[in-house]
Amino acid sequence: MLVWRIWSSLDIPAFWKLLKVSFSNLTFILPTIQATNKCLKITEKEFGGKHHKNNYSNAFRHALWNYLIIIKAKGWGNSEKKSLIWAKKITDFHETLFKNNPLEKAMDDHNNAVGRYFFLKTKELTEEQKIKALKKLANSSAKISLISELKPITLEQLVHLEVI
């Protein structure tokens, strides 16, 4: 399981924090694991291992992950509103577990928000169309070097730091 690789990389205090968040939100855990696995499989298929860098494929992965968390959580009987709140909560939590520099964190937070916004704006598309649209967004993502460069960028555009 792909999620196991992520969990096994956590130190003991981080793992306990994850368990605490998980047990306080039981109806969201399995959908989140499913979304994470599906996200990693799709991203690997579309971009190979490049998505582990701070490039446009990483931006795609973050947006897709948020979108899939919402879809999977709704599929388990959770409301759309609660699923959106959960996607933000768990991805914000993820960003605190895996320490990035402030610019990397700002990039990830932005791309996570793009994924949630994308969910709200693309309900009429099929999953295949949505993946294609997210890939298009990724391919046209904006390269940033400073946190201040995020200010004029809307939730309709992904951002990245490195060029592949």
C-alpha positions as CSV (number, residue, x, y, z in Angstrom):
1,M,0.0,0.0,0.0
2,L,1.4,3.4,-1.0
3,V,0.1,5.1,2.1
4,W,2.2,2.8,4.3
5,R,5.4,4.3,2.8
6,I,4.2,7.7,3.9
7,W,3.2,6.6,7.4
8,S,6.4,4.6,7.9
9,S,8.5,7.8,7.2
10,L,6.9,9.5,10.3
11,D,8.7,9.8,13.6
12,I,6.9,8.6,16.7
13,P,5.4,11.9,17.8
14,A,4.2,12.7,14.3
15,F,2.6,9.2,14.0
16,W,0.7,9.7,17.3
17,K,-0.6,13.1,16.0
18,L,-1.8,11.4,12.9
19,L,-3.5,8.7,14.9
20,K,-5.2,11.4,17.1
21,V,-6.5,13.2,14.0
22,S,-7.6,9.9,12.5
23,F,-9.5,8.6,15.4
24,S,-11.3,11.9,15.9
25,N,-12.5,11.7,12.3
26,L,-13.2,8.1,11.7
27,T,-15.6,8.4,8.8
28,F,-13.0,10.2,6.8
29,I,-10.0,8.0,7.3
30,L,-10.7,5.2,4.8
31,P,-11.8,7.6,2.1
32,T,-8.6,9.6,2.6
33,I,-6.4,6.5,2.3
34,Q,-8.3,5.6,-0.8
35,A,-7.9,9.1,-2.2
36,T,-4.2,9.1,-1.4
37,N,-3.5,5.8,-3.1
38,K,-5.5,6.8,-6.1
39,C,-3.8,10.2,-6.3
40,L,-0.3,8.6,-6.2
41,K,-1.2,6.0,-8.8
42,I,-2.6,8.6,-11.2
43,T,0.3,11.0,-10.7
44,E,2.9,8.2,-11.2
45,K,1.1,7.2,-14.4
46,E,0.9,10.8,-15.7
47,F,4.3,12.1,-14.6
48,G,6.5,9.2,-13.3
49,G,8.6,10.0,-10.2
50,K,9.0,13.7,-11.1
51,H,6.1,14.7,-8.7
52,H,8.4,14.4,-5.7
53,K,10.1,17.7,-6.6
54,N,8.6,21.1,-6.4
55,N,7.6,21.2,-10.0
56,Y,4.3,21.3,-12.0
57,S,3.7,17.6,-11.5
58,N,3.9,18.2,-7.7
59,A,1.3,21.0,-8.1
60,F,-0.9,18.5,-10.0
61,R,-0.6,15.9,-7.2
62,H,-1.6,18.4,-4.5
63,A,-4.6,19.6,-6.4
64,L,-5.7,16.1,-7.4
65,W,-5.3,14.8,-3.8
66,N,-7.6,17.5,-2.4
67,Y,-10.2,16.8,-5.1
68,L,-10.1,13.0,-4.6
69,I,-10.3,13.4,-0.8
70,I,-13.6,15.3,-1.2
71,I,-15.0,12.8,-3.8
72,K,-14.1,9.8,-1.7
73,A,-15.4,11.3,1.5
74,K,-18.7,12.2,-0.1
75,G,-18.9,8.6,-1.5
76,W,-18.8,7.4,2.1
77,G,-21.9,9.4,3.0
78,N,-20.2,12.6,4.3
79,S,-21.8,15.9,3.2
80,E,-20.0,18.0,0.6
81,K,-19.4,20.8,3.2
82,K,-17.9,18.4,5.7
83,S,-15.8,16.7,3.0
84,L,-14.4,20.1,1.9
85,I,-13.6,21.0,5.5
86,W,-12.0,17.6,6.0
87,A,-9.8,18.0,2.9
88,K,-8.5,21.3,4.1
89,K,-8.0,20.0,7.6
90,I,-6.1,16.8,6.7
91,T,-4.0,18.5,4.0
92,D,-3.1,21.4,6.3
93,F,-2.2,18.8,8.9
94,H,-0.1,16.9,6.3
95,E,1.9,20.1,5.7
96,T,2.7,20.5,9.4
97,L,3.9,16.9,9.6
98,F,6.3,17.1,6.7
99,K,8.4,20.1,7.2
100,N,9.0,22.3,4.2
101,N,10.6,25.7,4.0
102,P,8.0,28.6,4.0
103,L,8.0,29.0,0.2
104,E,7.4,25.3,-0.4
105,K,4.6,25.3,2.3
106,A,3.0,28.3,0.6
107,M,3.1,26.6,-2.8
108,D,1.6,23.4,-1.4
109,D,-1.1,25.3,0.5
110,H,-2.0,27.2,-2.6
111,N,-2.2,24.0,-4.8
112,N,-4.2,22.2,-2.1
113,A,-6.7,25.2,-2.2
114,V,-6.8,25.0,-6.0
115,G,-7.8,21.3,-5.8
116,R,-10.7,22.2,-3.4
117,Y,-11.8,25.1,-5.7
118,F,-11.5,22.8,-8.7
119,F,-13.9,20.4,-7.1
120,L,-16.5,23.1,-6.7
121,K,-16.1,24.4,-10.3
122,T,-16.0,21.1,-12.2
123,K,-18.9,19.1,-10.9
124,E,-20.3,18.5,-14.4
125,L,-17.1,16.9,-15.8
126,T,-16.3,13.2,-15.8
127,E,-13.3,12.0,-13.7
128,E,-11.3,11.5,-16.9
129,Q,-12.1,15.1,-18.0
130,K,-11.2,16.4,-14.6
131,I,-7.8,14.7,-14.7
132,K,-7.2,16.1,-18.1
133,A,-8.2,19.6,-17.0
134,L,-5.9,19.4,-13.9
135,K,-3.0,18.2,-16.1
136,K,-3.6,21.2,-18.3
137,L,-3.6,23.4,-15.3
138,A,-0.3,21.8,-14.2
139,N,1.3,22.3,-17.5
140,S,0.5,26.0,-17.4
141,S,1.4,26.5,-13.7
142,A,3.2,29.6,-12.7
143,K,6.8,29.4,-11.5
144,I,7.3,31.4,-8.3
145,S,10.4,32.3,-6.4
146,L,8.9,34.4,-3.5
147,I,5.8,34.0,-1.3
148,S,4.7,37.5,-2.4
149,E,4.4,36.2,-6.0
150,L,1.4,34.1,-4.9
151,K,-0.7,37.2,-4.0
152,P,-1.9,38.0,-7.5
153,I,-2.4,34.3,-8.5
154,T,-6.0,33.0,-8.3
155,L,-7.3,29.6,-7.4
156,E,-7.6,28.9,-11.1
157,Q,-3.8,28.5,-11.5
158,L,-1.4,26.1,-10.0
159,V,2.1,27.1,-8.9
160,H,5.5,25.5,-8.8
161,L,9.1,26.3,-7.8
162,E,11.3,24.2,-10.1
163,V,11.3,23.5,-13.8
164,I,11.7,19.8,-14.7
